[in-house]
Amino acid sequence: MVVLFNNLSSEEVESYALVLASAGIAHQTRKGPFGWELIVETEAFETAFDTIREYLLENRKDVLAPE
């Protein structure tokens, strides 16, 4: 098992865990010293990372530059 992300808020770890569960990727969460950690099997790291990246890209909020 390896840490996929750390220092997450409770809202972030819940969202990411749901994304991984929906994709069928086994994971664990645990409270770390500076926030929540999301943990996956070593073999699933790359797939899990790409899955979360896609989720973030699809759900990002574009910020307009001040004029």
C-alpha positions as CSV (number, residue, x, y, z in Angstrom):
1,M,0.0,0.0,0.0
2,V,1.2,3.5,-0.8
3,V,-0.1,7.0,-0.1
4,L,-1.8,8.4,-3.1
5,F,-2.5,11.9,-1.6
6,N,-1.9,13.3,1.9
7,N,-2.8,16.5,3.8
8,L,-6.4,16.3,2.5
9,S,-9.4,17.8,4.1
10,S,-12.2,15.5,5.2
11,E,-14.3,16.8,2.2
12,E,-11.5,16.0,-0.3
13,V,-10.8,12.5,1.0
14,E,-14.5,11.7,1.0
15,S,-14.9,12.9,-2.6
16,Y,-11.7,11.1,-3.8
17,A,-12.7,7.9,-2.0
18,L,-16.1,8.0,-3.7
19,V,-14.4,8.5,-7.1
20,L,-12.1,5.6,-6.5
21,A,-14.9,3.4,-5.3
22,S,-17.0,4.2,-8.3
23,A,-14.0,3.2,-10.5
24,G,-13.6,-0.1,-8.6
25,I,-10.2,0.9,-7.2
26,A,-9.6,-0.5,-3.7
27,H,-8.4,2.2,-1.2
28,Q,-8.2,3.1,2.4
29,T,-8.3,6.4,4.2
30,R,-6.7,7.4,7.4
31,K,-6.1,10.5,9.5
32,G,-2.5,11.6,9.2
33,P,-0.6,14.2,11.3
34,F,-1.5,17.0,8.9
35,G,-4.8,15.9,7.4
36,W,-6.3,12.8,5.7
37,E,-4.4,10.3,3.6
38,L,-5.7,8.3,0.7
39,I,-4.0,5.0,0.3
40,V,-4.0,2.5,-2.6
41,E,-2.3,-0.7,-3.6
42,T,1.1,-0.1,-5.2
43,E,-0.1,-1.7,-8.5
44,A,-3.1,0.6,-8.6
45,F,-1.2,3.9,-8.0
46,E,-1.0,5.1,-11.5
47,T,-4.6,4.2,-12.4
48,A,-5.9,5.8,-9.2
49,F,-3.9,8.9,-9.8
50,D,-5.2,9.3,-13.3
51,T,-8.7,8.6,-12.1
52,I,-8.5,11.4,-9.6
53,R,-6.8,13.7,-12.1
54,E,-9.6,13.2,-14.6
55,Y,-12.2,13.9,-11.8
56,L,-10.5,17.1,-10.9
57,L,-10.3,18.3,-14.5
58,E,-13.9,17.5,-15.1
59,N,-15.0,19.3,-12.0
60,R,-12.6,22.3,-11.9
61,K,-14.0,25.7,-11.4
62,D,-12.4,28.1,-13.9
63,V,-11.2,31.3,-12.4
64,L,-11.4,34.4,-14.5
65,A,-8.4,36.7,-14.4
66,P,-9.2,40.2,-13.2
67,E,-9.5,42.7,-16.0
